Amino acid sequence: MLRRGTALRTGILLLLAGPVLSWLAELITAAAWQHPHYAPLHNYVSHLGVKGPETAFDQIAHSPLAWVMNTGWVVYGLILIGSAFLVFDSRAAGRRPVVLQVLAVLAGIGVMLVGIFHVSQANVDNGLIAFHLIGAQPAFVCGNLFALLTGAWGRSLGLPPAVRRAQIALGVTGLTGFVLFMIDVRGAIAWNIGLFERMAVYPVMTGHLLLAVTLLLRTAARRPRAPEGDDTSAELVGRAAAKAL
């Protein structure tokens, strides 16, 4: 299911960089939101991409560094799409690599749409908010299905049992969070919206990070060693010392 060599290593590093860059962008953007302070459990994640100040979806949005968050999402989406084709080998037997690639591409496009079409009142008025909403759904659903399936098919990916279980748990948690988030929003409950949204988003990002770290350690452990007959510097020094004695 996996590619080999430079392509695989590059894809793993990209998959590792995606969530790290996105989380870094989120931390920087949230820290710049001061009036009032950004509340992660209350505020929508998407509001980090609205410069404001304005009211959007019944919440105040005032994110001075909105461009940082929006750029982070677009870059994350591009990285996710690229890494999917570098990590998974669609030429392998079976449909599993293709399924994972499709899920990654849909999630990546979704994240990019979220970053390009933010939830400003202007986009609500002109109808462009539809692209944000269309992008958010596959980002949630496909992203968590990706985590769940990499766990379910983890044996083919060479993942240890603990990592396989963790990926499945992340996918289930994220999908559950998505359902709770939709109930909270559609039901006009509006209780800790940011908590449930992050319950749907963070498992996706954590799943990418965990998969990348695991594959990185696996490839490092499998790097070919020098043949026993090769003379290394240490061996040459040792032989010279032995002759001197």
Number of C-alpha atoms within 10 A of each C-alpha: 20 20 17 13 10 11 15 22 20 16 24 24 18 23 27 24 18 22 24 17 17 22 16 14 22 22 12 15 21 24 14 17 19 11 12 9 12 22 14 15 15 16 19 24 20 21 24 29 31 26 17 17 13 15 15 18 14 8 12 18 28 25 26 20 20 27 18 19 28 27 18 24 28 21 19 26 28 17 22 27 22 19 25 26 22 22 26 23 18 20 12 13 9 10 12 18 22 18 15 23 24 17 23 28 25 22 28 28 23 27 28 24 24 26 29 19 21 25 26 22 17 12 15 16 9 9 11 16 20 16 17 23 17 14 23 22 17 21 28 24 21 24 31 34 25 25 30 27 18 26 27 15 16 19 12 12 17 15 19 13 12 9 18 23 16 18 30 23 17 26 28 18 19 29 23 15 22 22 15 18 24 14 15 17 16 10 9 9 11 15 13 16 22 19 20 24 27 19 20 28 23 20 25 29 23 19 27 26 19 17 24 21 16 16 21 18 10 14 16 11 10 8 9 8 7 9 7 7 6 8 11 11 9 9 11 11 11 12 11 11 10 9 7 7 5
